[in-house]
Amino acid sequence: MSWFPGAYETKLGEILARVCEPYLSLFDFIPPVFGISFAPWVALIVLELIQSGLFYLIALIFYGGV
């Protein structure tokens, strides 16, 4: 939302910030490289890994394997 001026002040911006900021703050320990933060990318990769793990677990439980 930082690419759009005033996006944080909109109702949608407030809702998205309230939902996303607590999760993204978990990855603030990753230092920016040349002023670019890679924390959102890492957060997305972690979410993808969690999703894949849950799908595998569900397949293992209900279908006896993959």
DSSP file (Angstrom, degrees, kcal/mol; ACC not computed):
  #  RESIDUE AA STRUCTURE BP1 BP2  ACC     N-H-->O    O-->H-N    N-H-->O    O-->H-N    TCO  KAPPA ALPHA  PHI   PSI    X-CA   Y-CA   Z-CA
    1    1 A M    >         0   0    0      0, 0.0     3,-1.3     0, 0.0     6,-0.4   0.000 360.0 360.0 360.0 -12.1    0.0    0.0    0.0
    2    2 A S  T 3   +     0   0    0      1,-0.3     4,-0.1     5,-0.1     6,-0.0   0.687 360.0  64.9 -69.9 -14.8    3.0    2.3    0.3
    3    3 A W  T 3  S+     0   0    0      1,-0.1    -1,-0.3     2,-0.1     0, 0.0   0.697  94.9  65.1 -78.4 -18.2    3.0    2.6   -3.5
    4    4 A F  S X  S-     0   0    0     -3,-1.3     3,-1.9     0, 0.0     4,-0.3  -0.916  89.6-124.5-110.4 117.1   -0.4    4.4   -3.4
    5    5 A P  T 3  S+     0   0    0      0, 0.0    -2,-0.1     0, 0.0    -3,-0.1  -0.349  93.3   7.5 -60.9 131.4   -0.5    7.8   -1.7
    6    6 A G  T >  S+     0   0    0     -4,-0.1     3,-0.7    -2,-0.1     4,-0.4   0.528  87.5 125.9  79.7   6.2   -3.1    7.9    1.0
    7    7 A A  G X   +     0   0    0     -3,-1.9     3,-0.9    -6,-0.4     6,-0.4   0.831  68.7  58.2 -68.7 -30.3   -3.9    4.2    0.9
    8    8 A Y  G 3  S+     0   0    0     -4,-0.3    -1,-0.2     1,-0.2     9,-0.1   0.763 100.8  57.3 -70.0 -23.1   -3.3    3.7    4.6
    9    9 A E  G <  S+     0   0    0     -3,-0.7    -1,-0.2     4,-0.1    -2,-0.2   0.549  88.3  93.6 -86.2  -6.8   -5.9    6.3    5.5
   10   10 A T  S <> S-     0   0    0     -3,-0.9     4,-2.2    -4,-0.4     5,-0.2  -0.402  87.7-113.7 -80.9 163.7   -8.7    4.6    3.7
   11   11 A K  H  > S+     0   0    0      1,-0.2     4,-2.1     2,-0.2     5,-0.2   0.912 118.9  49.7 -62.5 -43.2  -11.1    2.1    5.4
   12   12 A L  H  > S+     0   0    0      1,-0.2     4,-2.7     2,-0.2     5,-0.2   0.902 109.7  52.1 -62.7 -41.0   -9.7   -0.8    3.3
   13   13 A G  H  > S+     0   0    0     -6,-0.4     4,-2.3     1,-0.2    -1,-0.2   0.887 108.8  49.8 -62.9 -39.6   -6.1    0.3    4.2
   14   14 A E  H  X S+     0   0    0     -4,-2.2     4,-2.2     2,-0.2    -1,-0.2   0.905 112.2  47.7 -65.5 -41.7   -6.9    0.3    7.9
   15   15 A I  H  X S+     0   0    0     -4,-2.1     4,-1.8     2,-0.2    -2,-0.2   0.936 113.2  47.4 -65.7 -46.7   -8.5   -3.1    7.8
   16   16 A L  H  X S+     0   0    0     -4,-2.7     4,-3.1     1,-0.2     5,-0.3   0.899 112.5  49.6 -62.7 -40.6   -5.6   -4.6    5.8
   17   17 A A  H  X S+     0   0    0     -4,-2.3     4,-2.1    -5,-0.2    -1,-0.2   0.907 109.3  51.7 -64.8 -41.1   -3.1   -3.1    8.1
   18   18 A R  H  < S+     0   0    0     -4,-2.2    -1,-0.2     1,-0.2    -2,-0.2   0.843 118.0  38.4 -64.6 -33.0   -4.9   -4.4   11.2
   19   19 A V  H  < S+     0   0    0     -4,-1.8     4,-0.5    -5,-0.1    -2,-0.2   0.897 124.8  34.7 -83.3 -43.2   -4.9   -7.9    9.7
   20   20 A C  H  X S+     0   0    0     -4,-3.1     4,-2.6    -5,-0.2     3,-0.4   0.841 101.3  70.0 -87.0 -35.6   -1.4   -8.0    8.1
   21   21 A E  H  X S+     0   0    0     -4,-2.1     4,-2.2    -5,-0.3    -1,-0.2   0.855  95.0  53.9 -59.5 -41.0    0.8   -6.0   10.4
   22   22 A P  H  4 S+     0   0    0      0, 0.0     4,-0.5     0, 0.0    -1,-0.2   0.913 114.4  42.4 -60.7 -39.6    0.9   -8.4   13.3
   23   23 A Y  H >4 S+     0   0    0     -4,-0.5     3,-1.2    -3,-0.4     4,-0.3   0.929 114.9  48.9 -70.8 -44.9    2.0  -11.3   11.1
   24   24 A L  H >< S+     0   0    0     -4,-2.6     3,-1.6     1,-0.3    -1,-0.2   0.808 100.4  65.9 -65.6 -28.5    4.5   -9.2    9.1
   25   25 A S  G >< S+     0   0    0     -4,-2.2     3,-1.2     1,-0.3    -1,-0.3   0.726  87.7  69.6 -67.6 -19.2    6.1   -7.8   12.3
   26   26 A L  G <  S+     0   0    0     -3,-1.2     3,-0.3    -4,-0.5    -1,-0.3   0.744 101.1  47.4 -65.4 -22.1    7.3  -11.4   13.1
   27   27 A F  G X  S+     0   0    0     -3,-1.6     3,-1.3    -4,-0.3    -1,-0.2   0.122  75.5 107.6-107.8  19.1    9.7  -11.0   10.2
   28   28 A D  T <   +     0   0    0     -3,-1.2    -1,-0.2     1,-0.2    -2,-0.1   0.606  62.9  77.3 -72.4 -10.5   11.1   -7.5   11.1
   29   29 A F  T 3  S+     0   0    0     -3,-0.3    -1,-0.2    -4,-0.1    -2,-0.1   0.665  71.7  95.3 -73.2 -14.5   14.4   -9.1   12.2
   30   30 A I  S <  S-     0   0    0     -3,-1.3     9,-0.2     1,-0.0     8,-0.1  -0.673  79.4-131.3 -79.6 118.8   15.4   -9.5    8.5
   31   31 A P        -     0   0    0      0, 0.0     7,-0.3     0, 0.0     2,-0.1  -0.403  21.4-108.5 -72.6 145.4   17.5   -6.5    7.6
   32   32 A P        -     0   0    0      0, 0.0     2,-0.6     0, 0.0     5,-0.2  -0.410  25.0-139.1 -68.4 148.2   16.7   -4.6    4.4
   33   33 A V  B >  S-A   36   0A   0      3,-2.5     3,-1.8     1,-0.2     0, 0.0  -0.957  81.8 -17.5-112.0 118.1   19.1   -4.9    1.5
   34   34 A F  T 3  S-     0   0    0     -2,-0.6    -1,-0.2     1,-0.3     3,-0.1   0.839 130.0 -53.4  53.8  36.3   19.8   -1.7   -0.4
   35   35 A G  T 3  S+     0   0    0      1,-0.2     2,-0.5    -3,-0.1    -1,-0.3   0.476 114.3 117.3  82.7   2.9   16.7   -0.2    1.2
   36   36 A I  B <   -A   33   0A   0     -3,-1.8    -3,-2.5    -5,-0.1     2,-0.5  -0.910  57.0-142.7-108.3 125.5   14.4   -3.0    0.1
   37   37 A S        -     0   0    0     -2,-0.5     4,-0.2    -5,-0.2    -9,-0.0  -0.731  15.2-174.3 -88.8 128.4   12.8   -5.2    2.7
   38   38 A F     >  +     0   0    0     -2,-0.5     4,-2.2    -7,-0.3     5,-0.2   0.314  60.1 102.0-100.1   6.5   12.4   -8.8    1.9
   39   39 A A  H  > S+     0   0    0     -9,-0.2     4,-2.5     1,-0.2     5,-0.2   0.886  78.4  53.0 -59.8 -41.6   10.4   -9.6    5.0
   40   40 A P  H  > S+     0   0    0      0, 0.0     4,-2.1     0, 0.0    -1,-0.2   0.885 109.0  50.5 -62.8 -35.4    7.1   -9.7    3.1
   41   41 A W  H  > S+     0   0    0      2,-0.2     4,-2.3     1,-0.2    -2,-0.2   0.924 111.1  47.6 -65.5 -43.8    8.5  -12.3    0.7
   42   42 A V  H  X S+     0   0    0     -4,-2.2     4,-2.5     1,-0.2    -1,-0.2   0.904 110.3  53.1 -63.4 -40.4    9.7  -14.4    3.6
   43   43 A A  H  X S+     0   0    0     -4,-2.5     4,-2.1     1,-0.2    -1,-0.2   0.897 109.9  48.0 -62.1 -40.7    6.3  -14.1    5.2
   44   44 A L  H  X S+     0   0    0     -4,-2.1     4,-2.3     2,-0.2    -1,-0.2   0.896 110.8  50.8 -66.6 -39.8    4.6  -15.3    2.0
   45   45 A I  H  X S+     0   0    0     -4,-2.3     4,-2.4     2,-0.2    -2,-0.2   0.908 109.9  50.1 -64.3 -41.1    7.0  -18.2    1.6
   46   46 A V  H  X S+     0   0    0     -4,-2.5     4,-2.4     2,-0.2    -2,-0.2   0.918 109.9  50.4 -63.7 -42.7    6.4  -19.3    5.2
   47   47 A L  H  X S+     0   0    0     -4,-2.1     4,-2.5     1,-0.2    -1,-0.2   0.906 110.3  50.6 -60.7 -40.6    2.6  -19.1    4.6
   48   48 A E  H  X S+     0   0    0     -4,-2.3     4,-2.5     2,-0.2    -2,-0.2   0.908 110.4  49.0 -63.7 -42.1    3.1  -21.3    1.5
   49   49 A L  H  X S+     0   0    0     -4,-2.4     4,-2.4     2,-0.2    -2,-0.2   0.892 111.3  49.7 -65.1 -39.4    5.1  -23.8    3.4
   50   50 A I  H  X S+     0   0    0     -4,-2.4     4,-2.4     2,-0.2    -2,-0.2   0.921 111.4  49.2 -64.4 -43.4    2.4  -24.0    6.2
   51   51 A Q  H  X S+     0   0    0     -4,-2.5     4,-2.4     2,-0.2    -2,-0.2   0.926 111.9  48.1 -62.1 -45.1   -0.3  -24.4    3.6
   52   52 A S  H  X S+     0   0    0     -4,-2.5     4,-2.3     1,-0.2    -1,-0.2   0.906 111.7  50.6 -62.4 -41.2    1.6  -27.3    1.9
   53   53 A G  H  X S+     0   0    0     -4,-2.4     4,-2.3     2,-0.2    -1,-0.2   0.893 110.2  49.1 -64.6 -39.8    2.3  -28.9    5.2
   54   54 A L  H  X S+     0   0    0     -4,-2.4     4,-2.6     2,-0.2    -2,-0.2   0.906 110.5  50.2 -67.0 -40.9   -1.4  -28.8    6.2
   55   55 A F  H  X S+     0   0    0     -4,-2.4     4,-2.4     2,-0.2    -2,-0.2   0.909 111.9  48.3 -62.6 -40.9   -2.5  -30.2    2.8
   56   56 A Y  H  X S+     0   0    0     -4,-2.3     4,-2.4     2,-0.2    -2,-0.2   0.913 111.7  49.7 -64.0 -42.4    0.0  -33.1    3.3
   57   57 A L  H  X S+     0   0    0     -4,-2.3     4,-2.4     2,-0.2    -2,-0.2   0.906 111.4  48.3 -63.8 -42.5   -1.2  -33.7    6.8
   58   58 A I  H  X S+     0   0    0     -4,-2.6     4,-2.9     2,-0.2     5,-0.4   0.913 112.2  48.9 -64.9 -42.5   -4.8  -33.8    5.7
   59   59 A A  H  X S+     0   0    0     -4,-2.4     4,-1.9     1,-0.2     6,-1.4   0.890 111.9  50.0 -63.8 -37.8   -4.0  -36.2    2.9
   60   60 A L  H  X S+     0   0    0     -4,-2.4     4,-0.7     4,-0.2    -2,-0.2   0.901 115.9  41.7 -66.2 -41.6   -2.1  -38.4    5.3
   61   61 A I  H  < S+     0   0    0     -4,-2.4    -2,-0.2    -5,-0.2    -3,-0.2   0.940 126.9  28.3 -72.4 -48.4   -4.9  -38.5    7.8
   62   62 A F  H  < S+     0   0    0     -4,-2.9    -3,-0.2    -5,-0.2    -2,-0.2   0.784 132.1  29.8 -90.0 -27.4   -7.9  -38.9    5.5
   63   63 A Y  H  < S-     0   0    0     -4,-1.9    -3,-0.2    -5,-0.4    -1,-0.1   0.401 100.4-117.0-116.4   1.9   -6.4  -40.7    2.5
   64   64 A G  S  < S-     0   0    0     -4,-0.7     2,-0.3    -5,-0.3    -4,-0.2   0.672  80.0 -20.3  74.0  17.3   -3.6  -42.7    4.1
   65   65 A G              0   0    0     -6,-1.4    -2,-0.1    -9,-0.1    -3,-0.0  -0.819 360.0 360.0 140.3-178.6   -0.9  -41.0    2.2
   66   66 A V              0   0    0     -2,-0.3    -1,-0.1    -6,-0.0    -6,-0.1   0.403 360.0 360.0-109.5 360.0   -0.2  -38.9   -0.9
